[in-house]
Amino acid sequence: MDVILVPGLWMGASAWHDVARLLKAAGHSPHPLTLRGLDSRTADRSGTMLADHVAEIVGAIDRCAGSVVLVGHAEACGLVHAALNRRVERVAAAVYVGGLPSADGAHVLSGFTLDARGTTTNTAGYRVVDPSLSEWHDRVRENSAHVLDQVQKLADQRRLGIPVTVVATEFTADDVRRWLAANIDPAREVALMSDVTLVDLPSGRWPQIERPDEVARVILDALPVTDAVTSSEQSAPLIPRR
């Protein structure tokens, strides 16, 4: 199966080298991307909008012959989700590593940075009582001055039925459950989904480099059963199918 791998800031396709090697060894076709202007802090991003980055991911989907699995890392999770919304019929599953898909009406990067423009939606105040959310916000604030952001526009309700795996790295699965219960960004979109699996994978900011074997295994476990190689026992979905 074709697996499209999208890194977060400030990384290019090479960040997926070891994960891509493992996916290829398992019989799949990995497609790691370098999005324009996001490969380094000093790259030229003049004239580039996040819509252009979404179009790059959509283009990668269109170049594949059949269904694909989308994998987003950190800030790219919102971009991947926007591309999924545009090509729902082509996406078999999505994996969000170290980030969450942003909701309709939120800023595209809100699923990772929470507050890319220096303002908040309904996370204000909640950070005061949830140390994990506050710490996560502080860790990624340094990126906020360097990103381009737009409001997420998600119109295809079929996106909510696509199987999704959220890989908790700098946060935990329990953090996500708390955010779901509070119905706040960055988990507001996840609460609407019918087939979500949470996986704890403690690591730093670059799990695909730090723990490539485990990241590759999570991706393989997320593949449709007919395409996946023999895998370890799958985690139970967080939210049962409706």
N, C-alpha and C positions, 0 to 999 in steps of 0.2 A: 504494500500500500504506500501511496505517496504521503509523506509526512513533512509539512512545512514548518520550519523552525525559525521563530522571530525573536531576536535578542532585545533586551532593554538597553537603556543608556549605560555607558557609551560604548557599545560593543558591535562588532561586525559578525559576519557569518562564521569566522574562525572560532568564535567562542563555543560553537556547537561541535567542534572537531571530534572529540571523543564520543559524544552522544551519537553523532551521525555515523561514526564508524561502527558502533554497536548496533544501531538500527539496520545498517546495511548488512552486517554479518547475520542478522536475524531474518534477512530476506526482504527487507523493505527499501523504499527509495526516499532518503532524506533530502530535503531542499532547504538548507540554511540560507537566510537572507541577510543582506546588509542594507538597511534602509538609508536613503539619501540623507546625509547630514547628521546621522546619529551614531556614526562609527567613532567619533571622538568629540571632546568638548570644543576643540578648535576648528572642526570641519565647517565648511561654508554651508549655511542653511538659508541663505538669502533667497526669498521668493518661495520657500517651501512651506506648505501647510500640512497639517496632519491628514487632511483629505488626500494629499499626494501619497503619504505613507500607506494609508488604507488601500489606495488604488494599486500600489505596488504588491501588497499581499493578495488582493483580488486577482491581479495579473498572474501571480504565481499559481493560484488555484486554477485559473483558466488554462494555463499551460499544461496542466496534468490531465490525463485522459479520463480518469474516473473519479471516485470519491476520494477525499483527502482527510487527514487528521491535521488540525491546526494546533500549534504549540506556541504560546506566548510566554515571555519572561518579563517579570517586573512591569515597567512602564508600558511595554508592548502589549500587555493583556487587553487594554482598552482598544488598541488598534486591531488586534486579532478578532475581538468580539464584533467590532464594526464591520470587518470583512466577512465574518460569519453571517451577519445579518443580511449582507448583500448577496451571499451565495449559499443560503441555507440548504438548498437541495443538493449541493455538492459536498457538504461537510458531514462526515460520519461521526466525528467526536472532536472535542476541544480539550486541551490541557493548559491550565493557567499555573505557571510556576512562579511562586514568590509574588503574586499579585492577584487581582480579581477583576472580572469584567465590569466596566462602568455601566450604569443604568441610563435609560433614555432620559434626556433632559439634564444629566450631569455632565461635567467636563470629561472628555475622553480619558484623561489621565487620572480621574478621581479614584479609580479602582486601585491605584498604587500610591500616588502622591497625596491623595485625599483633597488637596487644596493647591492646585497648580497655579492659581492666580492670586493667592494670598487671601482668599475669602472662603467661607465654608457654607455648606447647605445646612443639613441637620446634624452635622457632627459637632458643631459648636456646643460647648458645655458637656457633651458626652465624653470628650477627651479628658475632662477633669476627673471623672469617676471611673474611667477605664484606662489604667496606666499603659496597657499594651497598645491601645490605639494612639495614645499620646506619644509614646516612645517611637512607634512606627512613623508617625507624622514627623517627628523631629529628625529621624534618621534620613528621610528622603527630602527634607526641605532644601538641602543644599542643591538639589537638582532643579528646583522650581524656577530659578532665574534663567535656565537654559533651554526650557522646553517650549514647544509650540502647542497650543491647546485649542480645542473647539468643543462645542456642545455636542454630546453624543445624540445621534438621531437614529432610533431603532424602530422600524415600522413593521417588520415581518414577525408576527407572533409565533411562527414555527420555530424561531430560534430558541424558544424556551423549552422545546422538547429534545434538543440535541444533547446527548450525553456529555457531561462536563466533569473533569477531574480538577480539583483545586489542590495544589501542592503547597502546603504551609511550610515556609522556610524560616524567615525572620519573624514570623508570627506563628501561632499555633492553630490547630483545628478548633480548639476550644475558644480561641479568640473569635474565629469566624462565627461559631455558634452564638456567641454573645452578641456580635454585630447583627446577625440574622434576627435574633430575638428582639433587638432594639429597632430593627428596620431602618438602619442607617447606612449611608455610604461608609465603607466601600462594598458592603454586602447586599445592598438593596436589590440589585439585579439577580443575584444568586437566589434570593428568597422566592423569586418568581419561577425558577427553573424546576422541572419535574424529575430530573435524573442527575443528581450531583453526588460525587464521591469526594470526601476529604482525605488527604494523605499527609501525615506529619513527616517532614524530612528536614530536621534541624540543620541549618548550614548558614553560610554568610550570604553576601549579596550575589554571588555567582555560582549557584549550585551546579549548573551544567559543567563548570570547570572543577569545582571542589569535590562533587560527588556524581560524576558522570554515569557510573554503573547504576546507581539508584535512580537517577533521573531517566535513564534509558528504560529501566524496568517499569517505571510508572507509565511511561508512554506506551510500551508494549502491552501493558495490562489494560490500557485504555482503548486499544485497537478493537474493532469489531471481532467477535468470536471467530468468524469464518476466516479472518486474516491474521489473527494473532498466533504467535508461536506458543508452545506449552509454557504456561506462566504460573507464578505462585498464586496462592488463593487470593481472589479479588476482594477488595474492601467492600463492605456493605454500603449501598447508597445512603447518603445523608438524608435525602428527600425521596421517598418512594415514587415510582411512576404513578401518575393519576389515571 
